C-alpha cells in the first residue's frame, strides 16, 4: 500500500513517483532523471536543447528513463493521441496508416550498472513485476489508486484490472515486443511501475506511439498545414519583392533593403518548420537541426525587424545602433529563443502554467521596452522629417509607425494565446 494522497501531477516538468510506505513525491526533472527546485530559464534552455537529440517526440527511449525502485510507480512522458473515431469525424488518417497504436519495442529489465543493490542475472530471470503502461491523463486518478496501486506484484487499477483505455505491457529479463491499439483520444501518461521487491534495475527498449497520420503528436498535426501555407506565402512574397528590389536597389532606403533579408529569413523559418514536422511525422523523433533552424530564424527575424525600425530615415545603417542597443537586442533574441524552446515542449513534459508564465516574463518585459524604444525612435525620425519638410519620407514613416503598432498588438495577442493555449483541450 502507498499511504497518503498523491499530488504533483502538474509538477514543473511532470514526474510523479509513488512509493509504498513513503510519502508520495513530485519531482522536477528531465525526462529521465530527478532534479531539484524550479530551474532557471538558462538551465531550462540548456536542458531542453540537450534533450532535443534524445526523447522529445512520439518515440521514447526507455534506456534514458530512470527505473523506479521497488514498489514504485512513476510517470515519464506525455503522448498525444487522436482515436479512430475522431479521425473519421475529422476525415483524416483513415485508409492510410490505420488507427492510433503503441509499440512496446524490445523491452527488457537488466541489473543496473555500478549499482550496489543490483540483483544478479539469475535472480532477475523470473522477475515479472515491472509494467510499462499508457494511461489517459484525464482519467489518471480514476484509474490509479493512490492507496493500493500494487497487488500480487502487479499494477492494480481501481475497480479491477480491466480498463479498455489503458495499455499495459509486462517487462521481463528477456527482450519482448508488443503492439496495441489506442482507442481513446487525448493525452496519455507513460508510466513505469515496479511492484516487486527488487531495486537496482535498468530498463531498455522504446515506446513508439503512432497516430493514423504518422508519429506527429495530435497537438502538432495542424501546424504542418500552417507551415506549408506560410512557406507558399513567404516564397511568393520573397520572389516578387526581390525582383522589384533589385531593379531599384541603389534608390532603396536601408529599411527597405533589410526587408529583403527579413522576407528570406521568413522563407527559411517556414520551410524548415514544415520539413521539421514532416520528418518528425515519418521518423518519430524531433529533428533537432531543423528545429534549431526554425527557432533561430524566428528570433533573428524578430530582432531584425526591431533594428530596421530604429535606424535613421533615409540611408541610415545598422552601425547607428549603439553598442548598448545591440546588446539589448542580442539579449532579447536569447530570451525569445528560450521562450520558443519551452513552448514547444510544454505539453509533452506538462510544464506547469506558473513555470510557463515565469519563463515568458523576461520576453514580455523586454518586448515592452523594445516597443517603447521603437516608437520613441520613430517619433524622433518623424519630427526630424517634419522639420526638413520631406513629405515623401514623412508619409512613409507615419505609415510605418501605424504598421509597427498593429504588429506589436498582434505579437502580444499571439503570445498570450500561446501561453493560455485554448486549443489543447480540443
C-alpha positions, 0 to 999 in steps of 0.5 A, a space after each residue: 500500500 502507498 499511504 497518503 494522497 498523491 499530488 504533483 501531477 502538474 509538477 514543473 516538468 511532470 514526474 510523479 513517483 509513488 512509493 509504498 510506505 513513503 510519502 508520495 513525491 513530485 519531482 522536477 526533472 528531465 525526462 529521465 532523471 530527478 532534479 531539484 527546485 524550479 530551474 532557471 530559464 538558462 538551465 531550462 534552455 540548456 536542458 531542453 536543447 540537450 534533450 532535443 537529440 534524445 526523447 522529445 517526440 512520439 518515440 521514447 527511449 526507455 534506456 534514458 528513463 530512470 527505473 523506479 525502485 521497488 514498489 514504485 510507480 512513476 510517470 515519464 512522458 506525455 503522448 498525444 493521441 487522436 482515436 479512430 473515431 475522431 479521425 473519421 469525424 475529422 476525415 483524416 488518417 483513415 485508409 492510410 496508416 490505420 488507427 492510433 497504436 503503441 509499440 512496446 519495442 524490445 523491452 527488457 529489465 537488466 541489473 543496473 550498472 555500478 549499482 550496489 543493490 543490483 540483483 544478479 542475472 539469475 535472480 532477475 530471470 523470473 522477475 515479472 513485476 515491472 509494467 510499462 503502461 499508457 494511461 489517459 491523463 484525464 482519467 489518471 486518478 480514476 484509474 490509479 489508486 493512490 492507496 493500493 496501486 500494487 497487488 500480487 506484484 502487479 499494477 492494480 487499477 481501481 475497480 479491477 484490472 480491466 480498463 479498455 483505455 489503458 495499455 499495459 505491457 509486462 517487462 521481463 529479463 528477456 527482450 519482448 515486443 508488443 503492439 496495441 491499439 489506442 482507442 481513446 483520444 487525448 493525452 496519455 501518461 507513460 508510466 513505469 511501475 515496479 511492484 516487486 521487491 527488487 531495486 537496482 534495475 535498468 530498463 531498455 527498449 522504446 515506446 513508439 506511439 503512432 497516430 493514423 497520420 504518422 508519429 506527429 503528436 495530435 497537438 502538432 498535426 495542424 501546424 504542418 498545414 500552417 507551415 506549408 501555407 506560410 512557406 507558399 506565402 513567404 516564397 511568393 512574397 520573397 520572389 516578387 519583392 526581390 525582383 522589384 528590389 533589385 531593379 531599384 536597389 541603389 534608390 532603396 532606403 536601408 529599411 527597405 533593403 533589410 526587408 529583403 533579408 527579413 522576407 528570406 529569413 521568413 522563407 527559411 523559418 517556414 520551410 524548415 518548420 514544415 520539413 521539421 514536422 514532416 520528418 518528425 511525422 515519418 521518423 518519430 523523433 524531433 529533428 533537432 537541426 531543423 528545429 534549431 533552424 526554425 527557432 533561430 530564424 524566428 528570433 533573428 527575424 524578430 530582432 531584425 525587424 526591431 533594428 530596421 525600425 530604429 535606424 535613421 530615415 533615409 540611408 541610415 545603417 545598422 552601425 547607428 545602433 549603439 553598442 548598448 542597443 545591440 546588446 539589448 537586442 542580442 539579449 532579447 533574441 536569447 530570451 525569445 529563443 528560450 521562450 520558443 524552446 519551452 513552448 514547444 515542449 510544454 505539453 509533452 513534459 506538462 510544464 506547469 502554467 506558473 513555470 510557463 508564465 515565469 519563463 515568458 516574463 523576461 520576453 514580455 518585459 523586454 518586448 515592452 521596452 523594445 516597443 517603447 524604444 521603437 516608437 520613441 525612435 520613430 517619433 524622433 525620425 518623424 519630427 526630424 522629417 517634419 522639420 526638413 519638410 520631406 513629405 515623401 519620407 514623412 508619409 512613409 514613416 507615419 505609415 510605418 509607425 501605424 504598421 509597427 503598432 498593429 504588429 506589436 498588438 498582434 505579437 502580444 495577442 499571439 503570445 498570450 494565446 500561446 501561453 493560455 493555449 485554448 486549443 489543447 483541450 480540443 
